[in-house]
Amino acid sequence: MRGERIPGWAKVIIGISIALVTIVVFYLFADKKQEEGSEFATITVKEEPTVESNEEEEVAPSPVIKESEVEYASKDWAIHGGDYYNRRYSTLNQITSENIGDLKPTWVSSLGSGAEDKYSGEATPIVVDGIMYIATGANDVFAIDAKTGEQIWAYTPDIPQEMDTVCCGWTTRGVAVGDGKVYVGLLDARLVALDQKTGEELWETKVAEWEEGYTVTSAPLYYNGKVYTGVAGGEYGIRGRVMAYDSDLGYEVWRFYTIPGPADMDGDTWPANNDAWLTGGGPVWNTPAVDPELGYIYFATGNTAPDLDGSNREGDNLYANSVVAVNAENGDYVWHFQEVHHDIWDMDPANPVVLFDVEKDGVMRKGLGQAGKTGWVYFLDRTDGTPLVGIEEKPVPQLAEQKTAATQPFPIGDAFVPQGVFQEDVDRDLGDAFEGQIGDIFTPFWEEPITLKPGPAGGANWPPSAYNPDTELFYVLGNDNYFSFARQEDEAFEEGSMYIGSIMQPVSNAPQRGTVTALDVKTNKIVWQQNWDAQAYSGVLTTAGNLVFAGHNDGRLIAFDAKTGDQLWEYMMDAGANAPSVTYEIDGEQYISIYAAGNALAGTKHGDKVYTFKLGGILPEGQVIDASAKNNSTESVTEEATEGETVSSVDAGLALYTNSCIACHGNQGANGHNGPNLQDSKFAESRENVIDRITNGGSTMPSFKDSLTPEEIEAIADYIVTVVSPLGGN
């Protein structure tokens, strides 16, 4: 199972003649038959466009990193995490905690893409040599002049609009740049390389089959001639993996399965009497970090599958819910640390791994931090995966039906969100009508519903954390949500269908809160914390100017003092600020940029704009640059009938529900991530109630009256009332 090398003679053949690529790739992949069956990657290599020679326009090579040193981000933001350590820290200090009051917008660009309700804007802009590369939730990629906001080129892929295997909204976390190319992982599980100057497609590789539940949502990583990506789809019974591809030609160099087979090391953490490992989950939602000196890449793996039912997968279920280190050149396993054994709560680590060097007890240590959905940050030594700050295995409540793990890891230090539901919480937030059982972080569940914290939407989700070497603090965004779990009847695995195992849902009308927290990496203790009456769902940027930037659901970009946590500045944009901000320098001026496009899971207002700020910025009110792709048309969801056919209101409502509602409320109204279970909702039995809630919003749900027509809202209501049980009770 461990990473497989491409034979040296194959590389020679590839180097001799590009014409032999197809034959060589076929041979290599045919030799890579895995336990789950043969898998072949389909690669299309396109002729490079003819470009007139002009030395001044040559694309600069990717940043050179010394073997024993990773440079911090400075003039460029050339890597998804700012640098190969994913620290999201910049040495730029023109903008400081002292002068940030003079930070003002200098340009705003409309991309004309990804503003519809089904899309989420989560991408980190990449800035190299004055050019910004950004991807929208529709997977369109743009190159923009980072000083003026004008479009240079746009790439619009053909994504199958009938895709029904997307768990959490249509999105991408961004692109990678290197070797003169821009790399993007597409939602339909393709990896594409574009010419960095022109946006022309150079090669395309099929990573997996979206019909089987595989998608790609993370930004790729370019490093040392390879492009690394993982696959999402843990809710669809996939077998997770991370792959490395040759950056020139797009062929697969190695793959590492995050779920070992029976004959592999740690394969005994799955049952020997069934094939649960084949559908065991272990997706990779995040972009890896790299330590060039050690030669390792690091990533966090997602949930087991089925997410909430552990009855048929006895054991710890490695390497799900883990931080994993593998050899960057060949994919060989190095070490792992599992944060949740035998997960039954969907508390998988989706946050990117962050590397840092820090002096501890008089010794410089190679540290690693990973912020979990559990509400803890796990600080490890990245050389071997042992705790940098203590972590204790403690006994936890048991339930034989769920085959629960006897113990769970408890980091020494502070949790950044609450980790249990207590009577005072019920009295304050849930009211007298609440009658369910309550528990803490590792309380198991079966047939009787139980409400817990932090739950699958709690703790740290995908929004990246950051580390500042000046303060030696780790900055993390957290969510504090009430989630209810209950057992459902045995769920058989069906390829391409959701494979959850039980019912989970947020508690109706319960508040959702968020935290912005600074933790000391030497002690795992909270130094400061900001508390919000909304999810904290964007990502963190920190700078040498003693600043921390985070986006708010209401559309504000906010800056805090990195040492004290005091709020220093804010700017209101026209859509949810649900993506990380970046900083860069052009012609001696420091800029701050953020993609503000809203988010399906956060329930925020959607948009399509990149906002960019500098000290003393002057932007006429209402001035927006049109950076959209030319002649880019979209087809209305309600116009899918061919000539001579009609679409019923319920069918049209289903299509609209899939676009606008499924991320929060789930397939057929159940097992969403932020919305209540509609199948059991007494409120949703009334078509009028549904129309009013979609139109005007309510509780934690936004209004859709600005993005859906009255006819579309009525069609969604017609569909929803068909899935509601007559015994609904919420």
Secondary structure by P-SEA (a helix, b strand, c coil): cccccccaaaaaaaaacccaaaaaaaaaaaaccccccbbbbbbbbccccccccccccccccccccccccccccccccccccccccccccccccccccccccccccccccccccccccccccbbbbbbcccbbbbbccccbbbbcccccccccccccccccccccccccccccccccccccbbbbbcccbbbbbcccccccccccccccccccbbbbcbbbbbcccbbbbccccccccccccccccccccccccccccccccccccccccccccccccccccccccbbbbbcccccbbbbbbbbcccccccccccccccccccccccccccccccccccccccccccccccbbbbbbcccccccccbbbbbbccccbbbbbccccccccccccccccccccccccccbbbbccccccccccccaaaaacccccccbbbbbccccccccbbbbbccccccccccccccccccccbbbbbbbbbbbbbbbccbbbbccccccccbbbbccccbbbbbbbcccccccccccbbbbbcccccbbbbbccccbbbbbcccccccccccccccccccccccccccbbbbbbccccbbbbbbbcccccccccbbbbbbbbbccccccccccccccccccbbbbbccccccccccccaaaaaaaaaaacccccccccccccccccccccccccccaaaaaaaaaccccccccccccccaaaaaaaaaaaaaaccccccc
